[in-house]
Amino acid sequence: MQKLVISGEKKISGEISVQGAKNSALPLLAGCVLARGETVLHNCPRLSDVFASTRILTHLGFRCRREGDSVIISSDTISRSDIPEELMREMRSSIVFLGAIIGRCGKCCLSFPGGCELGPRPIDMHISALKQMGVSICEEYGVLCCEAQKGIHGAKITLSFPSVGATENIMMAAVLAKGETVIRNAAREPEICDLAEFLNACGGRVYGAGTSTITISGVNELRGCEHRVMSDRIVCATYLGAAAITGGEVNVRGARPEDIEAILSVFEEMGCCVYPYRDSIYMSCHKPLRSVKTIRTMPYPGFPTDAQSIMLAVLSKAKGTSVMVENIFESRYRQVGELVRMGCMIKTEGKVAIIEGVKKLYGARVVATDLRGGAALVLAGLSAQGETVISNIKLIDRGYESIENALSSIGADIRRVTEGF
Ligand code: EPZ
């Protein structure tokens, strides 16, 4: 089994390029289902979730190949419209294929996506929106069978919560539908804008992405295009967190400051010096970190839930008491127990986590419980005295392209080993 071994107390220092965004690449790969001909996605990260998505595309009859940082997907016909359980179970976010397959074929059968480490991942908003667009949905024995007997038609949809996945599924179901679809209370994340840009480059008519009202006018056909995946704003935040927790400095190339303003303001409140440029962010953290009174995770442009675990680790080294309120997922503090084993002083009560800053963290053998929690353990290990061994790192590989090579390039002592069976 592979593990990460970190020898801590090394200051992060240097320059690093940030990978393409997992949470953009996945919906973009699903979006390829809608387009005839060849699509090229540049800056597509090498991640297990991306590989799982290309396996789904292959299952559907598409040809996929990687050439360096680009993934090329081509097909003129889609040979089937179902996703089998084993492929659905590999990656919870496979649900984002639902809208694209229905949009292209008018029907889709897939097994209900399981929950994940963050708790149950309901899809009620996805289902209710598709029903408003003329899709009949029946669920039997964990399989969701959807069909639009009379074709998909536009609808006016108001989301009860600005769900990222539901917004993406509606956009992809609507882009080839008859008539106009309006999504109110749509998610405003940068990944939504990236998807809209891709769909429009394929010939779609999507307006208002990035605002809470998105309008999609259905067209007859989409053709493949070339598109560059946006940079990963959470991986960028992770590299900045590595500099903060070790009292170092880092220049993150390819980063878009406007995507993580809420995170940058927290680093500044902690006493880090942040220098945002057009497509890079330099941050130096040579002063002792200060605690932050309260951080609330919110839909974009608020503080992103995906940066919550990372910030718990960094705040553990800040002088004073900080408070985190997790408003998006119901169980996103599962990593706290392992962080406490490393000397963090974090207490959770429902949505709230109280973080007491400590002078020192200590290396330990710990287990990643989810993707971003695993990244938090890495950051804690970078700062800790002694050696940290992290197992279950396949969860980290879902979202970070070779995290050990990336962090080693900016001064960390971290390596991947294979231990035991
Ligand atoms: C996306 O998940 C991201 N995943 C998540 O990143 C991210 O944390 C999340 O958006 C919020 O920003 C991808 O993009 C692949 P949601 P998604 O629908 O679309 C509830 C990571 O670490 N909800 O905005 O699933 C839901 O349970 C991952 O990279 C319903 O109740 O998130 C959650 O509490 C983790 N019913 C909240 O809304 C629904 O029909 C936000 O979910 C849909 C969602």
Residues whose N, C-alpha, C, O or C-beta is under 5 A from the ligand:
A	BS01	EPZ	N23 L26 S93 P120 R121 P122 I123 D124 M125 H126 P162 S163 V164 G165 A166 T305 D306 I328 F329 L371 R372
